[in-house]
């Protein structure tokens, strides 16, 4: 029987779930579903801790406390391992020169979603394993 490791990018997952109406999912159920009928060896959850300034602001303290509670609960799930990086403020380089190219070679900086994807993302749905 094959064994699987599941890797979850926490930042990307949070972004996708927020665009779908702040869905709440069970990461354990999600991991088991991804592994399907095979044995799940381990799930690795990667994320970056929220930035906290010195001295911390009230909303930064709350975000950090919520994040710590979430990661603590996730680490208690069977065969889960959480990897956290520390956030820092850095000046971002000027990215105005970057262009996105399409298959036919034209350059486009248009909408991120097609109209079908946009209407699908506006409907509230939940994750279901079949």
C-alpha positions in Angstrom: 0.0 0.0 0.0 1.3 3.5 -0.9 1.9 6.0 1.8 1.4 9.8 1.2 2.6 13.0 2.8 0.3 16.0 2.4 1.8 19.5 2.2 -0.4 22.5 3.0 0.6 26.1 2.2 -1.2 27.9 5.0 -1.1 31.4 3.5 -2.4 30.2 0.1 -5.1 28.1 1.8 -6.3 31.0 3.9 -6.5 33.2 0.9 -8.5 30.7 -1.2 -10.9 30.0 1.7 -11.4 33.7 2.3 -12.3 34.2 -1.4 -14.8 31.4 -1.1 -16.6 33.2 1.7 -14.4 32.4 4.7 -15.1 28.7 4.6 -14.0 26.6 7.6 -12.6 23.2 6.9 -11.2 20.4 8.9 -7.5 20.0 7.9 -7.6 16.5 9.2 -10.5 15.5 7.0 -9.0 17.4 4.1 -5.7 15.5 4.5 -7.4 12.2 4.7 -9.5 13.0 1.6 -6.4 13.9 -0.4 -4.7 10.7 0.6 -7.9 8.9 -0.6 -7.9 5.3 0.5 -4.1 5.2 0.9 -2.2 5.6 4.2 -1.5 9.2 5.1 2.1 9.2 6.5 2.0 12.8 7.7 0.6 16.3 7.0 2.9 19.2 6.9 1.3 22.6 7.4 3.5 25.6 6.5 2.7 29.2 7.3 4.2 32.5 8.4 3.4 34.0 11.8 1.6 37.3 11.6 3.9 40.4 11.9 4.1 41.9 15.4 5.8 45.2 15.8 7.7 46.4 18.8 5.8 47.4 20.9 2.8 45.4 19.5 -0.5 47.0 18.6 -3.7 45.6 20.0 -4.9 44.1 16.7 -1.4 42.5 16.2 -1.6 40.9 19.6 -5.1 39.5 18.8 -4.0 38.2 15.4 -0.9 36.5 16.9 -2.9 35.0 19.7 -5.5 33.6 17.2 -2.7 32.2 15.0 -1.0 30.6 18.0 -4.3 29.0 19.1 -4.9 27.7 15.6 -1.4 26.2 15.1 -1.5 24.6 18.6 -4.8 22.9 17.8 -3.5 21.8 14.5 -0.4 20.2 16.0 -2.6 18.1 18.3 -4.2 16.4 15.2 -2.8 12.9 14.5 0.3 12.9 12.3 0.4 16.7 11.7 3.5 18.8 11.8 3.4 22.6 11.7 6.3 24.7 10.4 6.1 28.4 11.1 8.3 31.2 9.8 8.7 34.6 11.4 7.3 37.6 9.5 9.3 40.7 9.1 8.8 44.0 7.4 10.9 44.5 4.3 10.8 47.0 1.6 9.5 45.4 -1.6 11.3 46.1 -4.8 9.6 48.0 -7.6 7.7 45.4 -9.6 6.1 47.7 -12.1 8.1 46.3 -15.0 6.7 42.7 -14.7 4.2 41.6 -17.2 2.0 38.5 -17.3 2.0 36.6 -20.6 -0.6 34.4 -22.0 -0.3 31.3 -24.2 -0.5 33.3 -27.4 2.3 35.6 -26.4 0.2 38.7 -25.7 0.7 40.6 -22.5 -2.2 41.0 -20.2 -2.7 42.4 -16.7 -6.5 41.8 -16.8 -8.9 40.2 -14.3 -7.7 37.3 -12.2 -10.8 35.3 -12.8 -13.1 34.5 -15.8 -16.7 35.3 -15.3 -17.5 31.6 -14.7 -14.9 31.4 -11.9 -16.1 34.7 -10.4 -19.7 33.5 -10.2 -18.5 30.2 -8.7 -16.4 32.0 -6.1 -19.4 34.1 -5.0 -21.4 31.1 -4.1 -20.8 29.6 -0.6 -19.8 26.0 -0.8 -18.1 23.6 1.5 -15.4 21.0 1.0 -16.7 17.5 0.5 -14.9 14.3 -0.1 -16.7 11.9 -2.5 
